[in-house]
C-alpha cells in the first residue's frame, strides 16, 4: 500500500463507475498479491523450513484468510485516509506486534497491551495459526477464524460508505495545506 497507489488517478476514462466498484476493483489487485504472498509463505514454512504442522490445509487456509483480512484493513484505511491512513497502519502494526501475543506471552506485557489483546486481529490470526501447527483443541480454531472475519464488515462499511466523505475532507485539508505553501 505504501508503494503502489491505492486511488485511481485518471477517473475520466471510466464512465458511470460507482464508488464501491472502484473500491473493490482496486482492492482486487491487492487481494491477489496478498493471497499469492500468503500461499508462498505458508508453503515455504511447510516445505522449505519444514515446520511441524498438524493440519496442513487449515494452515494454508488460515494464511489466506489472514491475507484477506489484513490486506482489506490496510487497503481500506489507506484509501480512506490517504497518507494519514498509512501512518495509522504502521501504528496498528506496532501495537499488534506488542499486543498480539506473538512475540511474548500476553501475561508479561504491560496492562495497555493486555487490555487491547482480545480486540486485535493479529491475536486471532496467531491463535488460529497455533491451532493448525500444534493441533486443534475444541472449537478454538473456528472461533479464532470467525473473530478474524469480524473485522471484514467494518472495513467494507468504511470502504463503501464512509470513504467518500473522508476523501473529500482529506482533499480539502490537502488544498488548505498547499495554500499555506509550507509543505
N, C-alpha and C positions, 0 to 999 in steps of 0.2 A: 504494500500500500504506500510505502514511502518512495519507491522508485517509479512505479507505473501509475499514471494518472487515473484517478477514480471517476472523475467527471468527464462527460462527453463535451469536447470543446466546440466542435462545429455542429450545432444543432440545426442549422438551416437546411442541411441535406436530408434531414429526416422530417417527414411531414406527418402530422397527426399522431405523434408518438406520445403516449401517456406517460406520466411520471413513473408509475410503477413498472412500465415496460422498459423504460430507460434504466431504472434501478436494477431490475432483475437481469436485463440484458448485459449490463456492465458487470454485475456480480458473477454471472456465469463463467466468465474468464477466470476470475479469482478463485471460484469454487473448483474449477477443473485443475488449476495449478495446485491448489491446496490438497486435493484428493490424490493427485499424482505424487506429491511430496510425501503424503501420509503413507501411501502404499509402499513407496521406495524405502522409507524409514522403517516401517514395520517389517517388511521382507528382509531388509538389511539386518535388523535386530535378530531375526529368526535364523537366517541362513549365512550371514557374514560374521556377526558377533556370536551366533549360536547360543542365544539365551535359552534358558529352560523355560518353556511356556506350556502350561497345562492345556490351554484352549487356544489353538492357533487361529481358527476362523473368527471367533469373537474378538481376539486380539486385533486382527486386521480391521474388522468391522468397527471396533472402538476407535481405532486410529482414524478411520474415515469419518465417523460421527464427530470426533474431536476437530478434525479439519473443517468440517462443515460448520460447526457451531462457532469455533474461534475465528474462522475467516469471515463469517457473517457478522459477528460482533465487531471485528476490526474494520471491515468494509463499511458497515453502517455508521459507525462512529466517525470514521474518516470522511466519508462522503457527506455526512450531515453537518459536521463542524469544521471541515477543512483542516488547516494546519493546527488549529487548536485541538481537533479530534486526534491528530497524530500524536500530539503530546499527551492527551488523555489516555491513549492506547499504551504508550510507554509507561505511564504511571500505573495503569492497570496491570501491566506485565510485572512491574517491580513488586507491586502489592501482592500479586498472586504467587510470585516466587517465594516471598517470605511467609505468606499466609495460607498457602495451599497444602502444606504438609508434605511437599515433595523433597525438600532439602533437609529439614529437621522434623522430628515429631512435633506435632502442633502443641503438645503439652509443655514443651520447653521454650516456646516462643512468647513474646510479650502479649499482654491481655488484648491489645488492639488487634493483633492477628488472630487470636483465639475467638474473638467476637465476630470477625469477618469470615472465618473459616467456612462455616456452612453456606455462606452466601456466594462464595467464589466458584465460578465454573471450573477452574483448574483443580479444585478439591475433588469434584466428582469425576473429572477425567482421570486423575491419578488413581482414585479408588477403583474405578472401572478397569483400568489397566492392571492394577494389582490383582484384582479378581481373576483376570484372564491368565496372568503369569503364575500366580501362586495357587490357583484353584478357586472354584466358585463356592460360596458359602450362602446357602439360602437364596433369598431374592436380592442380595446386596448389589449384584451386577446390574440387574434390571432397574433397581431403584436409582443407582448412580447414572445410568444412561438416560433414564427418564428425567432426572434432575438436571442433567446437562441439556436436554432438549427443551426444558422450561424456558431457557433464555431466547429461543428462536422466535416465539410470537412477539415478545417485547421488541426485539430488533426489527422484525418485519413491520410492526406498528410504527416504530420510529422511522424506518426507511420508506414506508408507503405514505404515511400521513403527516408526520411531523417534520420531515426533512425539508420540504419546500419553504415553510416559514423560517426555518433555521438558516437555509441557504440565503434567503432574502435578507435576513438580519446580518449574516456574515458579509454579504456583498456590500450592504450599507456601511458596516463597520470598516471594511477594507477601503471603500471610497473615501470615507472621512479620514482614515489614517493616511491615505495617499494625498489628500488635500492638504494635510499639515506639512507635507514634504519633509517629514522627519525620517520616514522609512521608505 
